[in-house]
Amino acid sequence: MGTTVFERQRPAASVIARSLAETRQSVFWLDDLPEQPSRAALHGDHAADLVIVGGGYTGLWTALLARRRDPDARIAVVEARTVGWAASGRNGGFCDASLTHGRDNGLSRWPEEIDTLDRLGMQNLDAMGADIVEWGIDAEWERVGALSVATEPHQLDWLDEWVEDAAARGDDNLVRLDETQVRASVASPTYLGAVFETRSNALVHPGKLAAGLARAAQERGIEIFEHSPVRRLDTSGDGVEVVTEGGRITARKAVLATNVFPSLLRRNILMTVPVYDYVLMTEPLTAEQRAAIGWDDRRGLSDLANQFHYFRQSADGRILFGGYDAIYHYGGRVRAEYENRPESFEKLASHFFTMFPQLEGLQFTHRWAGAIDTCSRFCAFFGSARGGKVAYAAGFTGLGVAATRFAGEVMLDLLDGIPTERTSLRMVRDKPLPFPPEPAAAIGINATRWSLDRADHNRGRRNVLLKTLDALGLGFDS
Ligand SMILES: Cc1cc2nc3c(=O)[nH]c(=O)nc-3n(C[C@H](O)[C@H](O)[C@H](O)COP(=O)(O)OP(=O)(O)OC[C@H]3O[C@@H](n4cnc5c(N)ncnc54)[C@H](O)[C@@H]3O)c2cc1C
């Protein structure tokens, strides 16, 4: 087995220890919010036309898009804790146009509609930017594009194939950068080449996006209840009822936007598993540190291995560095105690200084983790239940910042019951295979993760397990 650059060029243990010494376990994006309004819990009996369970991006986009469709509808959002506290407030803020967790995944599953999916994804990203402007949301939206960097020689072939394939289709979104060009953009001695995606990506401040969507929703008459876990979804007359400890909302229709959390529909309980992803945030860079790395174009970056890093700047000149470890905990629960994993943070810090040795001495101020909403096809699935009165979407598998907006449109189409281009997609009509119950889930997921790590150490070559999973269209990703 080979080694990766992150193992060959490890920084000294003292560099890593010093960089993490002052780090606190806290989500930078949520700490960075101006004071947020406190919202009441649900008490007593209420009525609505549409009730939405879950106050992350999926629930909030759906509420606002529903308002656009019907200016008079009574719309309520019921959130277990506070809006945006979960994945929506703690992600990397990469807004990728892809609705399918990358073109390759979509192409392997729905080859006949991949061009439509790509078009709809780009339209969705454009519409997301337009909505943010229309609703006056200050979410530090930057349509800067994204760089995928090769850090191992065998990955250069992947970059070439990617660009050649796009060019053959007449897609001019991609630009191939050689070693000199990529290092002129971001000065890392580990970069051997890159692909620049010029139009299909933006960056956003995740916490400000969630908070801004919630504010815009309330300004448009949408009620938001916080601290109100929904315990049950009942059918009631010709509508539905969502029931919390303290109250209930009877509504004509409901949207379930609960993502990786236990579904209120039995059929969806095994559809997603939480996979923990770890993130570090540095202090703001000094002018000298900035000059040492360049990165004036502020593009979002990721590298290319199966276990990949993603990294970007904040508005105040910090660097967010996340990814690589993707940890599944036996039992598949979402638990606060899984968020502090010292070995993952040490690994991230080590890889950071391999990538940017000129920044030795820089401190990390924040560390956090979040549960990735993994499903076996790596991109969201959709559906309706209870005679078409309930719609759901979940399973974005680590690429949901933009795709959740598309999911909102799909769920509203399903509830309207009128066929649209979106609802006629096989991607929308097909369902993924569920994960097996324990212990098979943990054995399968950890075997796949081990195989992905081996592939990263073996010029990307996939072993028998991965090839079998590829053939079945099954897998595990973050
Ligand atoms: C660390 C990390 C990094 C990521 N980075 C990126 C990235 O850079 N780009 C990208 O595109 N995607 C990324 N993702 C994925 C992205 O954040 C998610 O796909 C997206 O936020 C999903 O939004 P959501 O609203 O569906 O889910 P969530 O944000 O998880 O919201 C679901 C909400 O439902 C509520 N809820 C659940 N059950 C109930 C109930 N019974 N009653 C009431 N409320 C309930 C929860 O409290 C929660 O607030 C990342 C995820 C993580 C964890």
The ligand as an SDF file (V2000), in Angstrom:
LIG
                    3D

 53 58  0  0  0  0  0  0  0  0999 V2000
  -20.3470   19.2220    8.8770 C   0  0  0  0  0  0  0  0  0  0  0  0
  -21.2170   19.2970    7.6480 C   0  0  0  0  0  0  0  0  0  0  0  0
  -20.7290   19.9220    6.5010 C   0  0  0  0  0  0  0  0  0  0  0  0
  -21.5350   20.0170    5.3750 C   0  0  0  0  0  0  0  0  0  0  0  0
  -21.0760   20.7450    4.3060 N   0  0  0  0  0  0  0  0  0  0  0  0
  -21.8820   20.9460    3.2420 C   0  0  0  0  0  0  0  0  0  0  0  0
  -21.4780   21.8030    2.1920 C   0  0  0  0  0  0  0  0  0  0  0  0
  -20.4400   22.4580    2.2500 O   0  0  0  0  0  0  0  0  0  0  0  0
  -22.3110   21.9130    1.1170 N   0  0  0  0  0  0  0  0  0  0  0  0
  -23.4920   21.2420    1.0480 C   0  0  0  0  0  0  0  0  0  0  0  0
  -24.1930   21.3800    0.0460 O   0  0  0  0  0  0  0  0  0  0  0  0
  -23.9430   20.4940    2.0750 N   0  0  0  0  0  0  0  0  0  0  0  0
  -23.1700   20.3380    3.1730 C   0  0  0  0  0  0  0  0  0  0  0  0
  -23.6270   19.6040    4.2210 N   0  0  0  0  0  0  0  0  0  0  0  0
  -24.9810   19.0320    4.1620 C   0  0  0  0  0  0  0  0  0  0  0  0
  -26.0420   20.1040    4.3950 C   0  0  0  0  0  0  0  0  0  0  0  0
  -25.7040   20.8670    5.5260 O   0  0  0  0  0  0  0  0  0  0  0  0
  -27.4070   19.4260    4.5930 C   0  0  0  0  0  0  0  0  0  0  0  0
  -27.6700   18.5930    3.4800 O   0  0  0  0  0  0  0  0  0  0  0  0
  -28.5550   20.4180    4.7140 C   0  0  0  0  0  0  0  0  0  0  0  0
  -28.2760   21.3910    5.6840 O   0  0  0  0  0  0  0  0  0  0  0  0
  -29.8340   19.6630    5.0460 C   0  0  0  0  0  0  0  0  0  0  0  0
  -30.8220   20.5810    5.4590 O   0  0  0  0  0  0  0  0  0  0  0  0
  -32.1490   20.0360    6.1590 P   0  0  0  0  0  0  0  0  0  0  0  0
  -32.9930   21.1740    6.4590 O   0  0  0  0  0  0  0  0  0  0  0  0
  -32.7140   18.9440    5.3200 O   0  0  0  0  0  0  0  0  0  0  0  0
  -31.6220   19.3130    7.4800 O   0  0  0  0  0  0  0  0  0  0  0  0
  -31.2330   19.9170    8.9070 P   0  0  0  0  0  0  0  0  0  0  0  0
  -30.4470   21.1580    8.7990 O   0  0  0  0  0  0  0  0  0  0  0  0
  -30.6190   18.7740    9.6660 O   0  0  0  0  0  0  0  0  0  0  0  0
  -32.6200   20.2960    9.5400 O   0  0  0  0  0  0  0  0  0  0  0  0
  -33.5530   19.3340    9.9860 C   0  0  0  0  0  0  0  0  0  0  0  0
  -34.2860   19.9680   11.1320 C   0  0  0  0  0  0  0  0  0  0  0  0
  -35.3960   19.1590   11.4740 O   0  0  0  0  0  0  0  0  0  0  0  0
  -35.5760   19.2450   12.8640 C   0  0  0  0  0  0  0  0  0  0  0  0
  -36.3330   18.0740   13.2950 N   0  0  0  0  0  0  0  0  0  0  0  0
  -36.0140   16.7720   13.1340 C   0  0  0  0  0  0  0  0  0  0  0  0
  -36.9730   15.9770   13.6450 N   0  0  0  0  0  0  0  0  0  0  0  0
  -37.9260   16.7960   14.1480 C   0  0  0  0  0  0  0  0  0  0  0  0
  -39.1580   16.5830   14.8180 C   0  0  0  0  0  0  0  0  0  0  0  0
  -39.6170   15.3410   15.0560 N   0  0  0  0  0  0  0  0  0  0  0  0
  -39.8750   17.6640   15.2120 N   0  0  0  0  0  0  0  0  0  0  0  0
  -39.4400   18.9200   14.9560 C   0  0  0  0  0  0  0  0  0  0  0  0
  -38.2780   19.1810   14.3210 N   0  0  0  0  0  0  0  0  0  0  0  0
  -37.5320   18.1270   13.9220 C   0  0  0  0  0  0  0  0  0  0  0  0
  -34.1650   19.2500   13.4300 C   0  0  0  0  0  0  0  0  0  0  0  0
  -34.1280   19.7770   14.7410 O   0  0  0  0  0  0  0  0  0  0  0  0
  -33.4380   20.1010   12.4020 C   0  0  0  0  0  0  0  0  0  0  0  0
  -33.3650   21.4500   12.7750 O   0  0  0  0  0  0  0  0  0  0  0  0
  -22.8390   19.4620    5.3660 C   0  0  0  0  0  0  0  0  0  0  0  0
  -23.3320   18.8300    6.5150 C   0  0  0  0  0  0  0  0  0  0  0  0
  -22.5430   18.7600    7.6520 C   0  0  0  0  0  0  0  0  0  0  0  0
  -23.0830   18.1020    8.8880 C   0  0  0  0  0  0  0  0  0  0  0  0
  1  2  1  0
  2  3  1  0
  2 52  2  0
  3  4  2  0
  4  5  1  0
  4 50  1  0
  5  6  2  0
  6  7  1  0
  6 13  1  0
  7  8  2  0
  7  9  1  0
  9 10  1  0
 10 11  2  0
 10 12  1  0
 12 13  2  0
 13 14  1  0
 14 15  1  0
 14 50  1  0
 15 16  1  0
 16 17  1  0
 16 18  1  0
 18 19  1  0
 18 20  1  0
 20 21  1  0
 20 22  1  0
 22 23  1  0
 23 24  1  0
 24 25  2  0
 24 26  1  0
 24 27  1  0
 27 28  1  0
 28 29  2  0
 28 30  1  0
 28 31  1  0
 31 32  1  0
 32 33  1  0
 33 34  1  0
 33 48  1  0
 34 35  1  0
 35 36  1  0
 35 46  1  0
 36 37  1  0
 36 45  1  0
 37 38  2  0
 38 39  1  0
 39 40  1  0
 39 45  2  0
 40 41  1  0
 40 42  2  0
 42 43  1  0
 43 44  2  0
 44 45  1  0
 46 47  1  0
 46 48  1  0
 48 49  1  0
 50 51  2  0
 51 52  1  0
 52 53  1  0
M  END
$$$$
